[in-house]
Amino acid sequence: MAKKNIYFKFEMLILVILTTKDCYGYEITTKIRELSDGIIDIKEGSLYPTLYKMLDKGYISSNEVIVNRKIRVYYHLEESGIPYLEAMIEEYHQWENKIQVILNIKGEHGDE
């Protein structure tokens, strides 16, 4: 996979949110913002290109629903998106573990 950019993280977070239920774009960003206590704030300019990319790859699907005379697009995690999400989570944990190893060298070498 070797995705070393911010969109990799966005994809992972979006897919995790979609494991709970189908959501529309604003709902996805709101849940991520709330769950991260405001630390992670995905803007529309990043959200929709990421969603469209995952739609193109078949990891998610979309469904248009009329709500108060407006069309709202709900996104759904497809079966093909589950192994993709699992692979991203595994890669994230590998990065997290190696970053922790690097951070721990400060304590091992003191203030040299």
Residue pairs with C-beta under 8 A, 6 or more apart in sequence:
1 8
1 87
1 88
1 91
3 11
3 88
3 91
6 46
7 46
7 49
7 50
7 53
8 88
8 91
9 92
10 42
10 46
10 47
10 50
11 50
11 53
11 54
11 88
12 85
12 88
12 89
12 92
13 32
13 40
13 42
14 28
14 32
14 42
14 47
14 50
14 51
14 54
14 75
15 54
15 59
15 60
15 77
15 81
15 84
15 85
15 88
16 85
17 23
17 28
17 31
17 32
18 28
18 60
18 75
18 76
18 77
18 81
19 77
19 85
22 63
22 74
22 75
22 76
23 31
23 74
23 75
24 72
24 73
24 74
24 75
25 44
25 47
25 48
25 51
25 73
25 75
28 42
28 47
28 75
29 41
29 42
29 43
29 44
29 47
32 40
32 41
32 42
33 40
33 41
33 42
51 60
51 62
51 75
54 60
54 81
55 61
55 62
55 75
57 80
57 84
58 78
58 80
58 81
59 77
59 78
59 80
59 81
59 84
59 85
60 75
60 76
60 77
60 78
60 81
61 75
61 76
61 78
62 73
62 74
62 75
62 76
63 73
63 74
63 76
64 71
64 72
64 73
64 74
65 71
65 72
65 73
65 74
66 72
77 85
